[in-house]
Amino acid sequence: MNELEFLRVLKQRAAEQEKIVKSMPLPAIFSTISIWFGNHPWRIIVPISFLISIILHYVMGDSYDSLVLAIFGGLGILDIRKIPGIY
C-alpha cells in the first residue's frame, strides 16, 4: 500500500468513526468524557477508590483495618492494637 492509498483509507475510516460518534445520543459529552478518561484515568480511579475505602470502613468498622492489614501482609507482623500505649 502506497502513501496516497494509506491516506485515503485513513480519511475514510475517520469519516466512518465521525458518523458513529455523531449518531450517538450525546456525542459532545461522550467524546469529551472519553478523551478525558483516556488521558487522565487516575482522576477517576483515585477518588473512587477513596470513596469505596470510606464506605467499607463505615460499614465494616474496625474490622476493615484488619482486613486491609491482612491483604497487605501486615496483620501478623504489625497489629497496632497489640502495641502498648496505642489504645
C-alpha positions as CSV (number, residue, x, y, z in Angstrom):
1,M,0.0,0.0,0.0
2,N,1.5,3.3,-1.0
3,E,1.2,6.5,0.9
4,L,-1.6,8.0,-1.1
5,E,-3.8,4.9,-0.7
6,F,-3.0,4.8,3.0
7,L,-4.1,8.4,3.5
8,R,-7.3,7.7,1.5
9,V,-8.1,4.7,3.7
10,L,-7.3,6.7,6.8
11,K,-9.6,9.5,5.8
12,Q,-12.4,7.0,5.0
13,R,-12.0,5.4,8.5
14,A,-12.0,8.8,10.2
15,A,-15.2,9.7,8.4
16,E,-16.8,6.4,9.5
17,Q,-15.8,7.0,13.0
18,E,-17.1,10.5,13.0
19,K,-20.5,9.2,11.7
20,I,-20.6,6.8,14.6
21,V,-19.8,9.4,17.2
22,K,-22.4,11.9,15.7
23,S,-25.1,9.2,15.7
24,M,-24.7,8.6,19.4
25,P,-27.2,10.3,21.8
26,L,-24.8,12.9,23.3
27,P,-21.8,12.9,21.1
28,A,-20.1,16.0,22.5
29,I,-20.4,14.8,26.1
30,F,-19.3,11.3,25.2
31,S,-16.2,12.4,23.2
32,T,-15.2,14.9,25.9
33,I,-15.5,12.3,28.7
34,S,-13.8,9.5,26.8
35,I,-10.9,11.7,25.9
36,W,-10.6,13.0,29.4
37,F,-10.7,9.5,30.9
38,G,-8.3,8.2,28.3
39,N,-5.7,10.9,29.1
40,H,-6.2,11.0,32.9
41,P,-7.6,7.7,34.3
42,W,-6.1,8.4,37.7
43,R,-8.5,11.4,38.1
44,I,-11.4,8.9,38.5
45,I,-9.6,5.9,39.9
46,V,-8.2,7.7,43.0
47,P,-11.4,9.4,44.1
48,I,-13.5,6.2,43.5
49,S,-11.0,4.1,45.5
50,F,-11.1,6.7,48.3
51,L,-14.9,6.7,48.4
52,I,-15.0,2.9,48.4
53,S,-12.5,2.8,51.2
54,I,-14.6,5.2,53.3
55,I,-17.8,3.3,52.6
56,L,-16.2,0.0,53.6
57,H,-14.6,1.5,56.7
58,Y,-18.1,2.8,57.7
59,V,-19.8,-0.5,57.0
60,M,-17.2,-2.9,58.5
61,G,-15.9,-0.7,61.3
62,D,-12.5,-1.6,62.8
63,S,-12.5,-5.0,61.1
64,Y,-11.8,-3.1,57.8
65,D,-8.4,-2.1,59.2
66,S,-7.6,-5.7,60.0
67,L,-8.8,-6.7,56.5
68,V,-6.5,-4.2,54.9
69,L,-3.6,-5.3,57.0
70,A,-4.3,-8.9,56.2
71,I,-4.4,-8.2,52.5
72,F,-1.1,-6.4,52.5
73,G,0.6,-8.9,54.8
74,G,0.9,-6.7,57.9
75,L,-1.6,-8.5,60.2
76,G,0.9,-11.0,61.6
77,I,3.8,-8.6,61.8
78,L,2.3,-5.4,63.0
79,D,-1.1,-5.2,64.8
80,I,-1.2,-1.8,66.3
81,R,-3.8,-2.9,68.8
82,K,-1.2,-5.1,70.4
83,I,1.3,-2.3,70.9
84,P,1.1,-0.9,74.5
85,G,0.2,2.7,74.8
86,I,-1.6,3.0,71.4
87,Y,-5.1,2.2,72.6
